[in-house]
Amino acid sequence: MTMRLKLTIAALLVAALPCMGQKPHDEYAPKPSPVPCQDTTKVLCIGNSFTYFFDSPHKLQEIAAFEGHWLDIHVSTKGGYTFANHIVYAPTAEAIGEGGYDVAFLQDQSQAGARFKALRSEYPYIRKDFETLSDCVRTWSRDCRIILERTWSYPAMENGGFPTEAEFDEALAKGTRKVAKRSGAGVSPIGDAFTICRKMYPEINLLHTDGHHQSPKGTYLKACVNYLMLFGQKFGPSPSNCDIDPDTAAKLRKVAEHVVLHTKIEN
């Protein structure tokens, strides 16, 4: 092995250390903002492991701070929880009761939207539970903007019975929109960003080693999409990478902007 190759490998390992050091359940410590924050938005995040793996809420907080927006983040998550579980979960009730939220991101069990689309007669409660949880949030935060997260697909062997991942992905997209529509909620197109990223940048692994939870890169992409849903503006010249290598982070931001802001992806 040449000295040049050794140095290259060493540099890559050093660059990867921050992400390698974070475990899926670890809380992420946001880095201080290099710019002053001009406004404050109070945000509630309710979900399960598709939210807390590699801590997307606090990465969202860092991303926003680097763009000059302070997020007062409050989180209630528990692995495998559906909205029905959260409705009767004391920590979620406590978080909702804090009140004064401007925006709430709600993330259901990862197959819920697809089940509602494909088997609505068997799963009518999925939309009802979302509406009940949304009403709970609005009881304490009357003007809160509710955003339902459209999560991502994963291989057919684990997706609850859909024949292919593509069919699962399509059902997730359509079902999530149907769940949100009646209550006037927004939809964060995180799953659409995953789908496009896989096509545009197949070298970027968005999934954890278990094949369905998000990797640190998937978490960063999710946080970028949610940031754009909050503020509707492109990233500035010095965005946060949240410990993702800069080139990869730039690609993920391009995908997020394309999905939310309909910008063109230019390589």
Number of C-alpha atoms within 10 A of each C-alpha: 5 7 8 9 10 10 11 11 12 12 11 11 12 10 15 14 12 13 17 12 9 15 13 18 11 12 16 19 12 16 16 10 18 13 12 13 15 10 10 13 16 16 21 27 23 26 25 22 20 25 28 26 23 27 23 25 29 23 26 24 22 26 27 26 25 23 24 18 21 20 21 14 17 18 19 21 19 18 13 13 18 21 26 17 14 22 17 11 15 12 15 23 16 11 16 25 15 13 17 18 24 18 20 24 22 23 25 27 18 26 23 23 31 26 23 23 21 17 12 15 10 10 15 14 15 21 23 15 19 24 19 16 22 24 15 16 27 19 14 15 19 14 13 20 19 23 22 23 26 28 28 28 27 20 16 15 11 12 18 14 12 19 12 14 18 15 15 24 26 18 22 27 23 16 24 29 21 16 24 22 14 10 16 12 17 17 22 27 23 24 22 23 28 26 15 15 22 14 11 14 13 10 10 16 16 24 18 17 10 8 12 17 23 28 21 25 24 26 27 28 28 31 27 30 29 26 25 20 19 17 12 13 13 17 21 10 8 10 18 26 21 24 19 19 15 14 9 15 20 16 19 27 24 23 28 32 24 18 22 22 16 10 13 11 14 8 6
